[in-house]
Amino acid sequence: MSRGRLRYWALVLLGSVVATLGAGCGRPATRDECLAILDKSAELKLKEQKLSDPEQIAHRKKQLMDAKGEDLIGQCVGMRITEGALRCVQRAESPAAVDRCLY
């Protein structure tokens, strides 16, 4: 994945997480919760791009986390999240569904 494309997806994922978690209710998000949200979002976005091979998906997610993971996690941890939003993210079947969970 090119750096520009990686940067784009990192910003898309970060935007989703930050917009949602900044909503005000709930409690501060933990590192593990932020990792789970980012992982789910990345997986669904890659599947939306017609990637279905689990090894390719894992490789692309690792590239994203290696390049931008700590920045994304650092901006997410402590933002507000609810238990309902976390359950919704885990059930989501599309990137749009994840966004709806978090907004």
ChimeraX commands (.cxc) that place a marker at each C-alpha (Angstrom):
marker #1 position 0.00,0.00,0.00 radius 0.5
marker #1 position 1.43,3.39,-0.93 radius 0.5
marker #1 position 2.24,5.93,1.77 radius 0.5
marker #1 position -0.38,8.32,0.41 radius 0.5
marker #1 position -3.07,5.65,0.47 radius 0.5
marker #1 position -2.01,4.55,3.94 radius 0.5
marker #1 position -2.15,8.14,5.16 radius 0.5
marker #1 position -5.62,8.54,3.63 radius 0.5
marker #1 position -7.01,5.46,5.42 radius 0.5
marker #1 position -5.37,6.49,8.66 radius 0.5
marker #1 position -7.11,9.85,8.48 radius 0.5
marker #1 position -10.45,8.27,7.59 radius 0.5
marker #1 position -10.20,5.89,10.54 radius 0.5
marker #1 position -9.03,8.59,12.90 radius 0.5
marker #1 position -11.81,10.91,11.80 radius 0.5
marker #1 position -14.42,8.27,12.52 radius 0.5
marker #1 position -13.04,7.45,15.93 radius 0.5
marker #1 position -12.40,11.02,17.08 radius 0.5
marker #1 position -15.74,12.35,15.86 radius 0.5
marker #1 position -17.56,9.62,17.69 radius 0.5
marker #1 position -15.62,9.59,20.87 radius 0.5
marker #1 position -15.75,13.33,21.21 radius 0.5
marker #1 position -19.52,13.26,21.56 radius 0.5
marker #1 position -19.42,13.79,25.32 radius 0.5
marker #1 position -21.37,10.97,26.98 radius 0.5
marker #1 position -20.00,7.68,28.21 radius 0.5
marker #1 position -16.58,7.20,29.73 radius 0.5
marker #1 position -12.96,7.54,28.58 radius 0.5
marker #1 position -11.94,4.99,25.93 radius 0.5
marker #1 position -9.12,2.62,26.82 radius 0.5
marker #1 position -6.20,1.68,24.59 radius 0.5
marker #1 position -7.69,-1.80,24.03 radius 0.5
marker #1 position -11.05,-0.30,23.02 radius 0.5
marker #1 position -9.39,2.07,20.58 radius 0.5
marker #1 position -7.38,-0.79,19.10 radius 0.5
marker #1 position -10.57,-2.82,18.66 radius 0.5
marker #1 position -12.36,0.07,16.92 radius 0.5
marker #1 position -9.44,0.76,14.60 radius 0.5
marker #1 position -8.99,-2.93,13.83 radius 0.5
marker #1 position -12.67,-3.41,12.97 radius 0.5
marker #1 position -12.78,-0.23,10.88 radius 0.5
marker #1 position -9.67,-1.19,8.94 radius 0.5
marker #1 position -10.89,-4.74,8.32 radius 0.5
marker #1 position -14.26,-3.56,7.00 radius 0.5
marker #1 position -12.71,-0.89,4.79 radius 0.5
marker #1 position -10.35,-3.45,3.27 radius 0.5
marker #1 position -13.20,-5.90,2.67 radius 0.5
marker #1 position -15.14,-3.08,1.03 radius 0.5
marker #1 position -12.17,-2.81,-1.37 radius 0.5
marker #1 position -12.82,-6.47,-2.27 radius 0.5
marker #1 position -9.93,-7.85,-0.21 radius 0.5
marker #1 position -11.08,-11.16,1.23 radius 0.5
marker #1 position -7.83,-13.02,1.85 radius 0.5
marker #1 position -7.27,-13.02,5.64 radius 0.5
marker #1 position -3.49,-12.91,5.18 radius 0.5
marker #1 position -3.70,-9.82,2.94 radius 0.5
marker #1 position -6.10,-8.13,5.33 radius 0.5
marker #1 position -3.80,-8.86,8.28 radius 0.5
marker #1 position -0.79,-7.58,6.32 radius 0.5
marker #1 position -2.52,-4.32,5.36 radius 0.5
marker #1 position -3.76,-3.75,8.90 radius 0.5
marker #1 position -0.22,-4.33,10.19 radius 0.5
marker #1 position 1.11,-1.79,7.68 radius 0.5
marker #1 position -1.40,0.77,8.91 radius 0.5
marker #1 position -0.61,0.11,12.56 radius 0.5
marker #1 position 3.15,0.20,11.95 radius 0.5
marker #1 position 2.87,3.50,10.08 radius 0.5
marker #1 position 0.18,5.35,12.04 radius 0.5
marker #1 position -1.06,3.09,14.83 radius 0.5
marker #1 position 0.46,4.82,17.82 radius 0.5
marker #1 position -0.65,8.25,16.58 radius 0.5
marker #1 position -4.20,6.99,16.00 radius 0.5
marker #1 position -4.35,5.24,19.35 radius 0.5
marker #1 position -2.89,8.25,21.15 radius 0.5
marker #1 position -5.59,10.50,19.73 radius 0.5
marker #1 position -8.33,8.02,20.62 radius 0.5
marker #1 position -7.46,6.99,24.18 radius 0.5
marker #1 position -9.39,9.05,26.71 radius 0.5
marker #1 position -12.09,10.19,24.30 radius 0.5
marker #1 position -15.66,9.45,25.39 radius 0.5
marker #1 position -17.25,6.09,24.45 radius 0.5
marker #1 position -20.30,4.12,25.54 radius 0.5
marker #1 position -20.69,0.37,25.98 radius 0.5
marker #1 position -23.49,0.45,23.43 radius 0.5
marker #1 position -21.23,2.02,20.83 radius 0.5
marker #1 position -18.56,-0.62,21.42 radius 0.5
marker #1 position -21.09,-3.46,21.03 radius 0.5
marker #1 position -22.40,-1.84,17.88 radius 0.5
marker #1 position -18.89,-1.59,16.38 radius 0.5
marker #1 position -18.31,-5.30,17.00 radius 0.5
marker #1 position -21.54,-6.19,15.15 radius 0.5
marker #1 position -20.96,-3.75,12.28 radius 0.5
marker #1 position -20.73,-5.25,8.80 radius 0.5
marker #1 position -19.63,-2.16,6.85 radius 0.5
marker #1 position -17.55,0.97,7.38 radius 0.5
marker #1 position -20.74,3.03,7.27 radius 0.5
marker #1 position -22.22,0.90,10.04 radius 0.5
marker #1 position -19.15,1.54,12.22 radius 0.5
marker #1 position -19.56,5.27,11.61 radius 0.5
marker #1 position -23.23,5.08,12.62 radius 0.5
marker #1 position -22.23,3.29,15.83 radius 0.5
marker #1 position -19.88,6.06,16.77 radius 0.5
marker #1 position -21.87,9.15,15.80 radius 0.5
marker link #1:1,2 radius 0.2
marker link #1:2,3 radius 0.2
marker link #1:3,4 radius 0.2
marker link #1:4,5 radius 0.2
marker link #1:5,6 radius 0.2
marker link #1:6,7 radius 0.2
marker link #1:7,8 radius 0.2
marker link #1:8,9 radius 0.2
marker link #1:9,10 radius 0.2
marker link #1:10,11 radius 0.2
marker link #1:11,12 radius 0.2
marker link #1:12,13 radius 0.2
marker link #1:13,14 radius 0.2
marker link #1:14,15 radius 0.2
marker link #1:15,16 radius 0.2
marker link #1:16,17 radius 0.2
marker link #1:17,18 radius 0.2
marker link #1:18,19 radius 0.2
marker link #1:19,20 radius 0.2
marker link #1:20,21 radius 0.2
marker link #1:21,22 radius 0.2
marker link #1:22,23 radius 0.2
marker link #1:23,24 radius 0.2
marker link #1:24,25 radius 0.2
marker link #1:25,26 radius 0.2
marker link #1:26,27 radius 0.2
marker link #1:27,28 radius 0.2
marker link #1:28,29 radius 0.2
marker link #1:29,30 radius 0.2
marker link #1:30,31 radius 0.2
marker link #1:31,32 radius 0.2
marker link #1:32,33 radius 0.2
marker link #1:33,34 radius 0.2
marker link #1:34,35 radius 0.2
marker link #1:35,36 radius 0.2
marker link #1:36,37 radius 0.2
marker link #1:37,38 radius 0.2
marker link #1:38,39 radius 0.2
marker link #1:39,40 radius 0.2
marker link #1:40,41 radius 0.2
marker link #1:41,42 radius 0.2
marker link #1:42,43 radius 0.2
marker link #1:43,44 radius 0.2
marker link #1:44,45 radius 0.2
marker link #1:45,46 radius 0.2
marker link #1:46,47 radius 0.2
marker link #1:47,48 radius 0.2
marker link #1:48,49 radius 0.2
marker link #1:49,50 radius 0.2
marker link #1:50,51 radius 0.2
marker link #1:51,52 radius 0.2
marker link #1:52,53 radius 0.2
marker link #1:53,54 radius 0.2
marker link #1:54,55 radius 0.2
marker link #1:55,56 radius 0.2
marker link #1:56,57 radius 0.2
marker link #1:57,58 radius 0.2
marker link #1:58,59 radius 0.2
marker link #1:59,60 radius 0.2
marker link #1:60,61 radius 0.2
marker link #1:61,62 radius 0.2
marker link #1:62,63 radius 0.2
marker link #1:63,64 radius 0.2
marker link #1:64,65 radius 0.2
marker link #1:65,66 radius 0.2
marker link #1:66,67 radius 0.2
marker link #1:67,68 radius 0.2
marker link #1:68,69 radius 0.2
marker link #1:69,70 radius 0.2
marker link #1:70,71 radius 0.2
marker link #1:71,72 radius 0.2
marker link #1:72,73 radius 0.2
marker link #1:73,74 radius 0.2
marker link #1:74,75 radius 0.2
marker link #1:75,76 radius 0.2
marker link #1:76,77 radius 0.2
marker link #1:77,78 radius 0.2
marker link #1:78,79 radius 0.2
marker link #1:79,80 radius 0.2
marker link #1:80,81 radius 0.2
marker link #1:81,82 radius 0.2
marker link #1:82,83 radius 0.2
marker link #1:83,84 radius 0.2
marker link #1:84,85 radius 0.2
marker link #1:85,86 radius 0.2
marker link #1:86,87 radius 0.2
marker link #1:87,88 radius 0.2
marker link #1:88,89 radius 0.2
marker link #1:89,90 radius 0.2
marker link #1:90,91 radius 0.2
marker link #1:91,92 radius 0.2
marker link #1:92,93 radius 0.2
marker link #1:93,94 radius 0.2
marker link #1:94,95 radius 0.2
marker link #1:95,96 radius 0.2
marker link #1:96,97 radius 0.2
marker link #1:97,98 radius 0.2
marker link #1:98,99 radius 0.2
marker link #1:99,100 radius 0.2
marker link #1:100,101 radius 0.2
marker link #1:101,102 radius 0.2
marker link #1:102,103 radius 0.2
view
